Amino acid sequence: MINKKAKILSILMLIFVTYQLAFFDMADTVRSIEVNVNGFKYQGKVDANQTITYYFNNSIELEIYANIDIDNFSLDYEDQVQNRQIYLSIINNESISLNMTSKKAMNHFILSKIPKEPEIGGHKLQDSYRCVYNLYSNQSVEKLTIQYKKNNQFGLKINSNYIFSLIKASQDSWELVNPVEKINQLNSEPYLEISLLNLEGDTSYFFTLYEINDLPGDWSWLAFTVLLLVLAGVISLIVVVSKDDFLNYIKTRTTSIDKGAHHLSLDEVLENENREKIIDIILDEPGIHFNDLLRKMGLAAGNLVWHLEILNKYKIIGKKAIGRYVAYFPYYPKNPISNLDLKLQKSKLTLQILELIENEPGIWNSILKKKLNVDHKTIYYHTSKLIDLNLIITKKEGRKKKFYPNLDSDYYSNKNSFLDE
């Protein structure tokens, strides 16, 4: 009986010792440290497999983990930054030195040229997050994971959508990345996660978040109807071509192309599956707007913007702002949509009057009034606009002032040249 109890006690002791060893081994693998910083600057070291959370003034938190040593880690926050949080995880093959600074806006950094704000579908994003990070490593970084807690305390609204923007100091345009929204299993709090691969060493990167809820979403019924009517008035001017004919035109033309930062060949641009689908849609629906294209493609907004930017740079598609929105169409050097004045595009009635004048040259005020069932002052307003746009001219014949299309205007010259091609 004593031997049996002794055996049971020995087994329990063995389990206890094994558990303790496992616990201390795990604790040694990932160690968590908290550092309270009195001010906005800190310089120190991050040991491999160590997680450090830094608490700065103005309710700023920065947490970092690395599987390698960060021999020199410096942090510098601008005192205008407040109530912000970020977590960084670095996976790499060799130790690095890392410098991070954060300011309230890009123009607070000392740069020779401030990059323009990024755009989605022609809509410029507004900097509402007000916290831009500048990251510099002396060595390349294999993988950088960034997480933001999504709550109002740290400037991110739970019900809002955000897009991550990254740019090198040497670049002019931002790279847009859709964050993945996840839930912290310990406290059920949502957070945004972005993974970046193969960041270059000895290179300065800037990154921030943009809220995209205020972008034009689904169009109101009225705005959408007006756009369709406007496009219907001009879409007939576009020569409908087959995809093969269009691609043959693209490949054989002699148009000068400024590729910008892109290094793709034309074949590489056209062979991409997503870009090929975009071209198909735009050929089928010239004048399609960004949001409709986004729905049909099923891509993240940032990915669609990237492909559209490439197609536009290589002059495969063109785009035209219509009010707050952007329409896309096959690229031709004299596409009448791309030359139609915005003031004309915004008004259905102005377009109707122009079409009547085109179809019935010499028509006058009273006839327009009867055909459109509007008053004299309305006709006067819209015909005056068309005269100001140099689209129509007037000739007085007897007591009547008749309207004619101004065939010498750039609009009609471009239209006729396009139809002759």
Backbone hydrogen bonds, N-H to C=O, Kabsch-Sander energy under -0.5 kcal/mol:
donor,donor_aa,acceptor,acceptor_aa,energy
5,K,1,M,-2.2
6,A,2,I,-2.5
7,K,3,N,-2.2
8,I,4,K,-2.3
9,L,5,K,-2.7
10,S,6,A,-2.3
11,I,7,K,-2.4
12,L,8,I,-2.4
13,M,9,L,-2.5
14,L,10,S,-2.3
15,I,11,I,-2.4
16,F,12,L,-2.4
17,V,13,M,-2.8
18,T,14,L,-2.5
19,Y,15,I,-2.4
20,Q,16,F,-2.7
21,L,17,V,-2.6
22,A,18,T,-2.4
23,F,19,Y,-2.7
24,F,20,Q,-2.6
25,D,21,L,-2.2
26,M,22,A,-2.4
27,A,23,F,-2.7
28,D,24,F,-1.8
29,T,25,D,-1.3
30,V,26,M,-2.0
31,R,49,N,-1.5
33,I,51,T,-2.7
35,V,53,T,-3.0
37,V,35,V,-0.7
37,V,55,Y,-3.0
38,N,36,N,-0.5
39,G,37,V,-1.5
42,Y,75,L,-2.4
44,G,73,F,-2.3
46,V,70,I,-2.0
47,D,45,K,-0.5
49,N,66,A,-2.7
50,Q,47,D,-1.1
50,Q,66,A,-0.7
51,T,31,R,-3.6
52,I,50,Q,-0.5
52,I,64,I,-2.3
53,T,33,I,-2.7
54,Y,52,I,-0.5
54,Y,62,L,-3.4
55,Y,35,V,-2.7
56,F,54,Y,-0.6
56,F,60,I,-2.8
57,N,39,G,-2.2
60,I,56,F,-0.9
61,E,84,R,-2.5
62,L,54,Y,-2.1
63,E,86,I,-2.5
64,I,52,I,-2.4
65,Y,88,L,-2.3
66,A,50,Q,-0.7
67,N,90,I,-1.9
70,I,46,V,-3.3
71,D,69,D,-0.8
71,D,96,I,-1.6
72,N,96,I,-0.7
73,F,44,G,-2.8
74,S,72,N,-0.5
74,S,98,L,-2.2
75,L,42,Y,-3.3
76,D,100,M,-1.5
77,Y,40,F,-2.9
78,E,102,S,-2.5
81,V,78,E,-1.8
83,N,58,N,-3.3
86,I,61,E,-1.3
87,Y,147,Q,-2.2
88,L,63,E,-2.8
89,S,145,T,-2.4
90,I,65,Y,-2.6
91,I,89,S,-0.5
91,I,143,K,-2.5
96,I,69,D,-1.6
98,L,72,N,-2.8
99,N,136,Y,-2.9
100,M,74,S,-2.6
101,T,134,N,-2.1
102,S,76,D,-2.2
103,K,132,V,-2.2
108,H,105,A,-1.7
109,F,106,M,-1.8
111,L,109,F,-1.2
116,K,172,D,-0.5
120,I,123,H,-2.2
123,H,120,I,-1.7
124,K,122,G,-0.7
125,L,118,P,-3.0
128,S,126,Q,-1.4
129,Y,209,L,-0.5
132,V,103,K,-3.2
133,Y,207,F,-2.7
134,N,101,T,-3.2
135,L,133,Y,-0.5
135,L,205,Y,-2.9
136,Y,99,N,-2.4
137,S,203,T,-0.6
138,N,97,S,-1.7
141,V,199,L,-2.2
142,E,140,S,-0.5
143,K,91,I,-1.8
144,L,196,L,-2.9
145,T,89,S,-2.7
146,I,194,I,-3.1
147,Q,87,Y,-2.3
148,Y,192,L,-2.1
150,K,190,P,-2.4
151,N,149,K,-1.2
154,F,151,N,-1.3
155,G,152,N,-1.8
156,L,151,N,-2.0
160,S,157,K,-1.2
163,I,210,Y,-2.5
164,F,177,V,-2.6
165,S,208,T,-2.6
166,L,175,E,-2.5
167,I,206,F,-2.3
169,A,204,S,-2.2
171,Q,168,K,-1.6
175,E,166,L,-3.5
176,L,174,W,-0.5
177,V,164,F,-3.1
180,V,193,E,-2.8
181,E,179,P,-0.6
182,K,180,V,-0.5
182,K,191,Y,-3.0
184,N,189,E,-3.1
185,Q,183,I,-0.6
188,S,184,N,-2.4
191,Y,182,K,-2.5
192,L,148,Y,-2.7
193,E,180,V,-2.2
194,I,146,I,-2.6
196,L,144,L,-3.1
198,N,142,E,-2.4
199,L,141,V,-2.1
202,D,137,S,-2.9
203,T,137,S,-0.6
203,T,200,E,-0.6
205,Y,135,L,-2.7
205,Y,203,T,-0.6
206,F,167,I,-2.8
207,F,133,Y,-2.2
208,T,165,S,-1.8
210,Y,163,I,-2.3
211,E,126,Q,-0.5
212,I,161,N,-2.5
213,N,161,N,-0.6
215,L,212,I,-1.2
224,F,220,S,-2.6
225,T,221,W,-2.3
226,V,222,L,-2.7
227,L,223,A,-2.2
228,L,224,F,-2.3
229,L,225,T,-2.3
230,V,226,V,-2.6
231,L,227,L,-3.2
232,A,228,L,-2.4
233,G,229,L,-1.4
234,V,230,V,-1.0
235,I,231,L,-3.2
236,S,232,A,-0.6
237,L,234,V,-1.8
238,I,235,I,-1.7
240,V,238,I,-0.5
246,F,242,S,-2.4
247,L,243,K,-2.8
248,N,244,D,-2.2
249,Y,245,D,-2.2
250,I,246,F,-2.4
251,K,247,L,-2.4
252,T,248,N,-1.6
253,R,249,Y,-1.2
259,K,257,I,-0.8
262,H,259,K,-1.8
269,V,265,S,-2.0
270,L,266,L,-2.3
271,E,267,D,-1.9
272,N,268,E,-0.5
272,N,269,V,-0.6
276,E,272,N,-2.4
277,K,273,E,-1.8
278,I,274,N,-2.2
279,I,275,R,-2.4
280,D,276,E,-2.1
281,I,277,K,-2.4
282,I,278,I,-2.6
283,L,279,I,-2.5
284,D,280,D,-2.0
285,E,281,I,-2.6
287,G,328,Y,-3.2
288,I,285,E,-1.6
288,I,328,Y,-0.7
290,F,326,V,-1.4
293,L,289,H,-2.3
294,L,290,F,-2.7
295,R,291,N,-1.9
296,K,292,D,-2.2
297,M,293,L,-2.2
298,G,294,L,-1.9
299,L,294,L,-0.6
304,L,300,A,-2.4
305,V,301,A,-2.5
306,W,302,G,-1.9
307,H,303,N,-2.2
308,L,304,L,-2.7
309,E,305,V,-2.4
310,I,306,W,-1.8
311,L,307,H,-2.5
312,N,308,L,-2.4
313,K,309,E,-2.4
314,Y,310,I,-2.2
315,K,312,N,-1.3
316,I,311,L,-3.1
317,I,311,L,-1.2
318,G,329,F,-3.1
320,K,327,A,-2.3
322,I,325,Y,-3.3
325,Y,322,I,-2.1
327,A,320,K,-2.8
328,Y,288,I,-2.7
329,F,318,G,-2.1
331,Y,316,I,-1.9
335,N,332,Y,-1.5
338,S,335,N,-0.6
339,N,335,N,-0.7
339,N,336,P,-0.7
340,L,336,P,-0.9
340,L,337,I,-0.9
344,L,341,D,-0.6
345,Q,341,D,-2.0
346,K,342,L,-1.8
347,S,344,L,-1.3
348,K,346,K,-0.6
351,L,347,S,-1.6
352,Q,348,K,-2.1
353,I,349,L,-2.4
354,L,350,T,-2.2
355,E,351,L,-2.3
356,L,352,Q,-2.1
357,I,353,I,-2.2
358,E,354,L,-2.3
359,N,355,E,-2.5
360,E,356,L,-2.3
362,G,403,F,-3.2
363,I,360,E,-1.6
363,I,403,F,-0.6
365,N,401,K,-0.6
368,L,364,W,-2.1
369,K,365,N,-2.4
370,K,366,S,-2.0
371,K,367,I,-2.7
372,L,368,L,-2.2
373,N,369,K,-1.2
374,V,369,K,-1.1
379,I,375,D,-1.8
380,Y,376,H,-2.4
381,Y,377,K,-2.3
382,H,378,T,-2.2
383,T,379,I,-2.6
384,S,380,Y,-2.0
385,K,381,Y,-1.6
386,L,382,H,-2.1
387,I,383,T,-2.0
388,D,384,S,-2.4
389,L,385,K,-1.9
390,N,387,I,-1.4
391,L,386,L,-2.6
392,I,386,L,-1.0
393,I,404,Y,-2.8
395,K,402,K,-2.3
397,E,395,K,-0.6
397,E,400,K,-2.9
398,G,396,K,-0.5
400,K,397,E,-1.8
402,K,395,K,-2.9
402,K,400,K,-0.7
403,F,363,I,-2.8
404,Y,393,I,-2.6
406,N,391,L,-2.8
407,L,405,P,-1.4
409,S,406,N,-2.0
413,S,409,S,-2.2
414,N,410,D,-2.9
415,K,411,Y,-2.1
416,N,412,Y,-2.7
417,S,413,S,-2.4
418,F,414,N,-2.3
419,L,415,K,-2.1
420,D,416,N,-1.5
421,E,417,S,-1.0
421,E,418,F,-0.7
